Amino acid sequence: MLTPVPTLALAPMQDVTDLPFMRVMQRFGGPDVYVTEYFRVHAAYHLEKHILRSITESHTGRPVYAQMIGQDISALVRCAKELLRYPVAGVDLNLGCPAPVVCRKDAGGGLLRKKEHLHAMLGALREVIPGKFTVKTRVGYHSHEEFSELLELFQSHEIDTLTIHGRTVLERYRTPIHTDCIQQAVQQMDCPVIANGNVVDVETGTGLIERTGAAGLMIGRGAIRHPWIFDQLRAVWAGEPVREILRSDLLEYIMDLYQELAGYQQHSGQGAFDERKHVNRMKKYMVYIAQGLDPEFEYQIRRAFTEHDFHSICHSFLENDTPLPVRPPLDSKLFCGFDALRSGN
């Protein structure tokens, strides 16, 4: 019997993985599944049009799941019903966002502290979502020792897929992930389990699958830094050679992203194009992309404010055929603990 090829998903990141970013990802191979930025649901909430466009105008040919975040059960139920009127592959509930402003409102990862409320929420959503109802969670709020109880809760509601970011809420993005918790979920859950966290290259991706037996991977920061990661993993699983990526390839990606984001802003009714704001927006992506490259490149990009400066810096450092570093540096503050997933570690 053939072993199923793991599913690859792009992790949603608020104000980062929007419609133009999805389109660019697809040009470089793209994931098998996309998930929208989260809809911030509350009592007076109306679905945000720019996030809806990620569903109605993605044109990637890949399924798109709509993700919600919030703690008001009746509002979440109302919005789930509204989302089902659109061509979504399913509805996902965010139980993993560690942002303090979110957790203080008992939403995202903050809900993991409110198990009775979470139980009622999962039941209400399962009742009104006839198709795919999925959950993205962390392994606990304070400690990964909370995970067994959370897992029992998820099992009781017949969710269709469970995606696990293998850290607690308080660990944020600063530690290695708890692969034992993901493996436990794979063994206990009746639905597919997707592993998330610390995948930065082929070796860490295959390592996470080997350690957990998960049905797939969700990749966020690693895909921003290296959009070829999805096709590279597919090549490994197909027994094909992995193409080496050069600095000139990275330059193409950055320029493509710059133009796609600029075009989206100019044609989405957001007002007059502001060059400085656009360059600053690119820095949200460049902080990940620059990891492992020349420190001087990152230094100069941080101080670019015009399109001319931004393009000149990128071309100066990247317009050559030097191979890119395979993974970020071990001391990276944005990619912490990934080395634990590599073979032999």
N, C-alpha and C positions, 0 to 999 in steps of 0.2 A: 504494500500500500504506500502511495506517495505521501510524504509529509507535507501538509498544507504550507504554502508560502505565507509568512507572517504579513499581516496587514500593516500598512504604514499610514499614519495620520499626522497632520500638522497641528501642533498644539496651539490653541488660541491664546493670543497675548493682546490685551486691551490697547487700542490705539496703535497697534503694530501690524497684526495679521488681518488687515482689512482687505477690501475688494482688490485694489491695485496690487497689493502684495501677493494675494492668491494668484492673480494672473501672471505675475512674474515667476512665482514658484513653478507654475505649470510649464512655462517655457524651458525650465531647466530640469524637467522630469516630473517634479511634483509628487505629492503623496497620493495614496489611494483614496483618502477621505479628508475632507476639510471640516473644520468646526468654526462657526462664526465667533467674533468677539461676543462677550456676554451682553444680553439685554438686561439692563439694570431694573428689575421689576419691583414696583411698589404700588400702593393703592391707586394713585392717580396716573399711573404710567401708561404711555402709548408707545408702541413699537417704533424704535428709531429707524428712520428711513434709510440712513446711510448703512446701517447694519443689514437691513432687509435687502439692500442691493447686492450684498455678498451672496444672497440666496437666489435672487431673481436675475442677476446679471453676471454671474461668475463665468459662465461659458467655458468652464474647464473640462466639462464632460465627466467630472467626478462628483460623487455624492457630497452634499453639504448638510451638516447637522446644525441646528439652531441651539445655541446655549443660553440658558437663563441663569440669573443669580438673584437672590432675594430671600426674604423670610416670611412674607405675607402669603399665606397659603391660597387664599381666595384670588389674590392678584396673579399668582403664578398659574393657577388653574385657568383663569381667564385668558392670560397671554399664551399659554400652551394651546388652547383651542384656536386662538387667532393665528398662531404660527402654522398650525396644521392646514390652514387654507393656502399656504404657499408651498412650492415644490421642495420641501425639506425631506431629507432622508430619515430624519428622526428629531427628537427633542432631547437635549442634554441638560442635566442639572449640575451646576458648578458647586462643589463642596470642597474646593481646593484652594481658592484664592487666599493668600496669606496676608494681603495688604491690611494694615491695622485699621484704616478707615472703613474697610468692608467688614472685618471681624467684629469691630465695636458695635455694628448694627446687627450682629448675629446672622450674617449672611456669609456665603462662601465657606471658607474653612471655619469660620466662627460657629457655624451650625453643628459642627462635630461635638460641641460642648452641650448641645441641646437635643439629646437623643429622643426624648418623647415627642418634641415638636418635629424633629426630622422624620420620625416614624409616621406621624400623621401626614406630613408633607408628601413623602414617598407614596403612601397609600392613595392620597387624593390625586396625585399626578398619574399614577399607574391606571387609575380608574378612567381618566379622560383621554389618555393617549393610547389609541388602539394599535398603533404601529410601534416603531422602535422608540423605546424610552431608555436612555442611557444616563450613566452617572460618572462624573469625574471627581475623585476624592483624594485626600491625603490619608496617611496611615494613622492619624490621630491628631489631636490638638496639642497636648502637652508632651505625650509620650507614645511611641509605637506600641507600647503594651496595651493601648486602648483598641488596637486594631481588631482583635478577635471579636469583641462585642459589636464593633461596627460591621464586621463581616456578617454576623448573624442577622443584623438589621437589614443589610442589603439582600441577603438570601431570602428573607421573608416577603419580599415585594416583587419577585420575578422580573427584575430589570433585564434588559436585553444585552447590554455590554457594560462592564465596569472597567473604567480607566483609572489607574492608580499612580499618582505621583508618590514615589517611595520615600518621602520625607514627612515629618510632622509639620503642622502649621508653624510652630515656633522655630523649627529648623530652617524655614524659608528655602533658600537655595545654597546654604553654606556648608553642607555636609555630604558625605557619600549617602547613597540611598539604601533603604532597608530592603534588600532583594528577598530576604526571607519572608517578609510580609506579602510581597507580590506572589511568591511561590505558594504561600499558604492559600491565597485567594484562588490561584489557578487550580489547586487541588480540591477546594471546597465549593466553589461557585459552579452553578449549572450553565452559566452564560460565558461567552468569551471574556478574557481579561487582557487588557492592553497595558503594557508597562510604559511608564513615563519617568524621565529624569536621568540626566548625566550622559545621554547619548550624544557624542560629539563627532564620531567617525565610524567607519565600518567595524573596527575591532570592538569598540564599546557597545555598538548596536548588536552585533552577533553575541557578544559576551552577556548582555542582559537577557537575550532570548535563551541562551544556554543555561544561565543560572536560575531562571524562573519558569521556563516552559510557557511563557505568555503567548497569546495568539497574535500579538502584534506589538508595534512600538508607536508611541506618540512622541514627536520630536519638535521642540520649539526653538530654544536659543541656538542649538546646534545647526538647525536648518537656516536660520538667519545668517549665521556665520558662513555656512557651506551648503548652498541650495542643491548641490549635486549629491548630497548624502542619500537621498531616496533611490536614485538610479544606481548608485554605487552598491547599496545594500541589495537591490534586486539582482545586480550582476553577480555578487557573491553567492546568493542563494540559487542562481541559475547555473553556477559553475563557470561563469564567464570572467574575462579579465576586467579589472577595475581601471578605468581611465585616470591617468595622472592629471591633476588640475594645476594650471599654471597661473601666474600672476595676471597674465593677459586675459585669462578666462574670468578672473575676479573683476578686472576692470570692466569687462563686458557686462557682468551682472550688476555692478554698481551703477553704470551709466543707464542700463535698462530700467533699473529701479528708480533712478532719479527722474527719467522721462515719464515713466508710467505714473508716478505719484504726482508730478507736476501737471500732466494732462488731466488726471482725475480731479485735481483741485480746480483747474481752470474751467472744467465743464460740469461741475457738480453744484453750481449755484452757491459757492462758498465765498463769493465776493472776488475782488480784484486779486490777481496773483501777487503774492508778496515774496520776492526772491529770498530775502533774509530769513523769513519764517520757514520757507521751504528747505533752505540749507540746514537750518536748525532741526527741522524734522528728520532730515536724512541722518543726522547725528544719532538719532535713536537706534538706527540700524547699524551705523558705523561703529558704535561702541562695541558691538559683538563682532562685526566683520574684521576689525583691526586687531583682534586678539591673536597674538603669535607672530604678527608682522613687526616691522621696524618700530621701535618706540618713537622715533622721530616722525613717522607717518601719522601715528595716533596723535601726537602732540600738535602737528600742523593742522590736521583735520579739525581738532577741537577749536582751533582759532580761525577757521574759515567762516566768512560771513557772506560772500558773494558767490554766484555761480562760477565766475571766472576763477576765483581762488580755489574753490572746491574741485573743479575739473582739472586745474593745473596740478594740484597736489596729487590727485589720483593718478593722472597720467605720468607724472614724474616718478612715482614709486612703483607703479604697476604695469607700465607699458613695456613689458619684457617677458621672456619665456622661462623665468625662474620658477621651479615648482613651489607650490604653496606648502606651508607646514601642514602636516596631516591633522594635527590636533592643537588645541590651545596650549599655552604654557601651564605647567603643573601649579604654578603659584597664581594663576588667574583668579581674580576676585569674582568674576562673573561665571566661571565654569569650575565649580568646586567639587572635588571628590570623584571625578570621572575615572581616574586611574585605577580605582578599585574594581572596575568592570573589565579591565584588560586581561588577556590571557596570562595565567601564572600569578595573578595578584589575588 
